[in-house]
């Protein structure tokens, strides 16, 4: 039998949950994106000074990619304990780890001071960042999804997703301000440290807000049922990871495929553009940063709108709009940048991020609806973060290497288009999840012992 659906939370309580998730994810993405922007702008000179400029940028992006490699590990660890102990505790831990690593980067000695130990220490701190972010995303979106009104889950769950453009906006804004008021030599000498050290202040604010919210009621109910099963001498629950891989492997593959175009396009549009626009199109660093800054504000605004549309149209149709749109936009994207004009550059980035938002907005609800409560943190995190190793991690690196080898944007555009086709196939293979009731979990299947359900409609929820 299915448990009754929980009543929607009070509006004020839900808004507080959304605010806690949004502020936390904004801080985490600020920390993560700040590194990416610094890698494109100054880390090649500070930590890899003996290399050719483009090779130095490649090495700098390689340390950037290392953070992605740690994200699946974070997804496994945080997902396991998030499904066992709760979402809130793990979200607090992820925020502390991310903020601490970012603050430490601001204190890092450079290659000029300690030689080869500098890039090594930088890589270690980047690993900590990636590990923390791997656990952050799943917990943040689940906390909102499991609190929220099912009829507007896509809208409410999309708000933690706005933490990515908000973090990008904050990181790029701080860097743009510093590059505007400081000379290039001052910024390279000490100014780049300021945004990293600011992370310490942001973490204190984020912790204060996150500690004030309640644990997910859906998770608490599932935990009670698990405890009751123990007293009844029922079979022990499988580890969340084992249950996910045994009974939800199709969902994991769908999630990974869905992430390909979303992840690759985002890092090409926001991180690699700082390299391409400044080296190939002759655009200044300040101009490129300003374009990303304004486009990120638009990105922030459109994500909740796409999330609301996914409640009306379904997760799949909105996701397909984004996947097809970003693929079709790639050749115009680079053609506009090549003009060297700020207006054309801004249009290129803005349209690209609007199309990206159509994929990113429904993703939170879509992935949450694929898995049962006691394996949801693990399932959503594994699907999202394992894809990041193949998608977002090497994207700036591959794009930079393609530019170095071919000297043109054509292979980079084809690279993103191929990812878009892969995502379209994954979404077409999925079933609509818009009507899934996250509280509809049969006690006899909570250990994952029954036949699995891939993404499905309301009538399929009984199998969860």
RAJOVEN-V798325 format. One record per helix or strand of 3 or more residues. SS is the DSSP state (h for helix, s for strand). FROM is the first residue (numbers start at 0). TO is the last residue. If there is no record, write none. Layout:
ss: {SS:SS}
from: {FROM:FROM}
to: {TO:TO}
This chain:
ss: {h:h:h:h:h:h:h:h:h:h:h:h:h:h:h:h:h:h:h}
from: {10:52:86:110:116:149:183:198:216:239:248:284:314:341:372:391:409:442:457}
to: {46:84:105:113:146:180:196:209:230:246:278:312:337:367:389:405:428:444:462}
